[in-house]
Amino acid sequence: MPGPNRQLKSAPAALSKKERNQSLRRLMGYLLSEKLKVVLMLFCGAASVFLIVLGPKIMGQGTNVLFAGILGKMLLAAGVPVGTPTDQIVKALQAQGQGSLASMVSTMNVTVGEGIDWNWFAIILVITAAVYLVSILLRLVQNFIMTRVVSDTVYLMRRQIEDKLNHLPLKYFDRVPRGEVMSRTTNDVDNIAQTLQQVLGELLFSTFQFVGTFIMMLTISPLLTLVAFIVIPVMAVVSIFIMRKAQPNFTRQWEKTGNLNSNVEEMFSGHLVVRAYGQQENAKGTFEGHNKGLYDVSYKAQSFSGLINPSTGFFGNLMFVLVAVLGGVRVLNGSLTLGDLQAFTQYSRQLSQPLGQIASMTTVLQSSLASSKRVFEFLDEEEEVADTKNPVTIPAKEDGGIDGHVAFNNVSFSYDPKEPLIEDLSMQAQPGQTVAIVGPTGAGKTTLVNLLMRFYEIQGGSITIDGVDTKQMTRENLRSHFGMVLQDTWLFDGTIRENLLYGIRKGQAVSEERMIEAAKATHVDDFVRRLPQGYDTVMSEDSSELSQGERQLITICRAFLADPDILILDEATSSVDTRTEMLVQQAMNALRQNRTSFVIAHRLSTIRDADLILVVNHGSIVEQGNHDELLAADGAYAKLYNSQFTGAAEEE
């Protein structure tokens, strides 16, 4: 009996400031798990930016060399004697009414008649090239380290997710759609990896570049720096406005992605039923609704985030114009050299570019934070009750194993505290007994098995195996003594041989002869021999090349090979035909020899020879006994039995 199927609550439409900060802190915790790499990455980034912002200043000196050489030739042509000191040249130009030219000459190292100093200019070019080359190499090192840091972060996150999946209680998977779980553990993690890879390097580089550029601008002209920064607050206000509009849509985008994945997974799993009932159009309409919802929020998120670069580009150009005009005036009045003006205009470009990058990357980061919140919600889900610190270990079968005495002692359990299901239930299965559990659909048959395996924790009483409370055992040790064949068959991508040997415990070995013997006993060998590669035939997860009955036989053979101490058969023969059922029943009888077995069955013909039959209804055992005793009692079991066989006889 499955637990209540409740949908996972949707997250808020937008992350609150507190949620953003919490997600960011946890994400930074992952990134800072390897502090040495992070420190080295920051050092390389800072050093690279330092060299980049130093480049325009050096190139400005080259411009001054060129301009000084040109002025030296011009002054010689104008009749100024070779070797005239700069201060005399300035006075002569001022006397001639050429004050602007005099101001420019006063700020430069001009030698009349010498022309351009090509050797010094070449040295400046070599230094500039070396500076940029070293900067590029440092940036490459930074990106390499950053890639490792992000990869390690996502690797750690995936390991934690895998560990979390193994520790989540069964009720979580009853409550949350599989598509939603898959979306959180795949799409959201991929989004975190991609955005961190994209954002982290650019965000750090742009931040360093902004700070470094600002400092260099101050060293050239505080006044022009102040003029440039008049534009920046306006740019910041516009960028923040756009980011606030985009952020809620990034959050909804990943919610809609989870909903779409859930719908696709559900429709794919049930596509035969959808077609059989002619619901293709309804399924298509539902998909279109989810797809349109995802399209709308994705369009809004990308549209708003796409406004960042154009807006920052506009303000960057405005800043450049203001700097060029005012800087030109200062060059003419001798307050600034032409080379410094060139360097400053380059810095103004470098200043607007990182601001745009920071704003754009911050918007993209919102998507990563939205995915991070969803992943962290998954990692924060309540886990199974922890195993006891001092567990009792029952040895494996080859080391003596267990007798198989199973007892339910005054057990109470409910999926919902408001709706009691099992109350004060007691029963015992003696070693080697076959216990059949029957009853109407929803009576609680599978729930008993889930409690026995500790897929759910009981709320009262105890369950013991050979007198040991199952809560005193680790789940791994407990479940290692069980073998299960479920109504829903599960085969994974791999060969038939790999699927048959899946239940073999670590340290065990199964010979080819024993595998073939088990396959023949469960009638698997009959159809496997007809396959092209026999036992090495590779099957897909849905195993479309096999019938449902053949899939069921493989799972039965898997349990046969596992040779468990206690066997659980949950409608194990429900998917095989009547003739095969008789043959498999013989194999199952052999498998049940000398081991305690629990059989859940709707076909009462399969459990006539059970040692003990429990009739369950509403979570309680209403009758128990063997087949003959229960028929003679003419109670609930007799009604179930007669409803199957008398009805079948009348139809014939």
Buried (B, 14 or more C-beta within 10 A) or exposed (E): BEBEEEEBEEBEEBBEEEBBEBBBEBBEEBBEEBEEBBEBBBBBBBBBBBBBBBBBBBBBBBBBBBBBBEBBBEBBEEEBEEEBEBEEBBEBBBEEEBBEBBBBBBBBEBBBBBBBBEEEBEEBEEBBEEBBEEBEEBBEBBBEBBBEBBEBBBEEBBEBBEEBEEBBBBBBBBBBBEBBBBBBBEBBBEBBBBBBBBBBBBBBBBBBBBBBBBEBBEEBBEEBBEBBEEBBEEBBEBBEEBBEBBBBBBBBBBBBBBBBBBBBBBBEEBEEEBEEEEBEEEBEEBBEEBBEBBEBBBEBBBEBBEBBBEBBBBBBBBBBEBBBEBBBEBBBEBBBBBBBBBBBBBBBBBBBBBBBBBBBBBBBBBBBBBBBBBBBBBBEEEBBEEBEEEBBEBEBBEEEBBBBBBBBBEBBBBBEEEEBBBBEBEBBBBBBBBBBBBBBEEBBBBBBBBBBBBBBEBBBBBBBBBEBBBBBBBBEBBBBBBBBBBBEBEBEEBBBBBBBBBBBEEEBEBEEEEBBBBBBBBBBBBBBEEBEEEBEBEBEEEBEEBBEBBBBBBBBBBBBBBBBBBBBBBBBBBBBEEEBBEBBBEBBEEBBEEBBBBBBBBBBBBBEEBBBBBBBBBBBBBBBBBBEEBBEEEBBBBEBBBEBEEEEEEEE
